[in-house]
Amino acid sequence: MPKSALWTLRLSIAALALASARNAWVPGSAINSWLFMKAGLPESVASGVDVLGAAIMVGVVISALVRPSRVLLLTGATWMLCVALARWDNPGATADGLALLSHALRIGALLALALLSSQPDLDRRPSAGFAGWVLLLGTSLTFIGHGIEALQHSGPFVDLIIGTVKSWTGQRLSQASAEKLLTVIGLQDLLLAALLLLRRWRWIAGWMAIWGLATALSRVTSMGVDSWHQSVLRLANGGVPLTLFLAWHHLIGLSSITRKP
């Protein structure tokens, strides 16, 4: 597996883990809300779980950058899964019903690196091919989730488009125009997910990488630098497809049924 692809994955994981740790430490994670509001546990217990989660994700940051630890990566993936389940079971917004889809890429990234780090040979062992499919499936599911959310004309997405257009052009886009753009974007996301899964063309992963990075950075262009953690959390939306693009023939190409573009 090319070092560029492996480091792209590691840096993507470090970024999402850093932002996840910040979210657990400062405003409180979705797990905190679920434990306090849904399970009825004391606030001190919910806060303590968040501190534990933040510590786990800081460990994932260090592990991803220095020496990937399978135990830490799997623990981090479990934390991210719990965050998604908490959002899904105790939704604070309509889009939270899609939390399992929107978190699939993040969870998949951690699982894939755990698979790739379990043995030194990154090219020949079966787990490398399995890791590639974990990344492929996670990416597709997240794009499906975002596509559905866009087609629903999610309020935060509308605000994001209006804010980004105003930041770049100085012009205010109407809500109706933003919703039309979201319809196009939603259809694009669903089409990309379908093509990645069904046709398995490398250039699709490349376009998803560009689009994922652009949408991640739009959080800062729309809401300002104070929202840096929102962008950093989503950098993996571009980083994971980029990993697939860079290591396509090492990961997806290991399967005998892979179709070449």
ABEGO torsion letter per residue (X at the ends): XBAAAAAAAAAAAAAAAAAAAAAAAAAEBAAAAAAAAAAGBBAAAAAAAAAAAAAAAAAAAAAAAABBBAAAAAAAAAAAAAAAAAAAABBABAAAAAAAAAAAAAAAAAAAAAAAAABABAAABAAAAAAAAAAAAAAAAAAAAAAAAAAAGBAAAAAAAAAAAAAAAGBBBBAAAAAAAAAAAAAAAAAAAAAAAAAGBAAAAAAAAAAAAAAAAAAAAAAEAAAAAAAAAAAAAAAAAAAAAAAAAAAAAABAABBBX
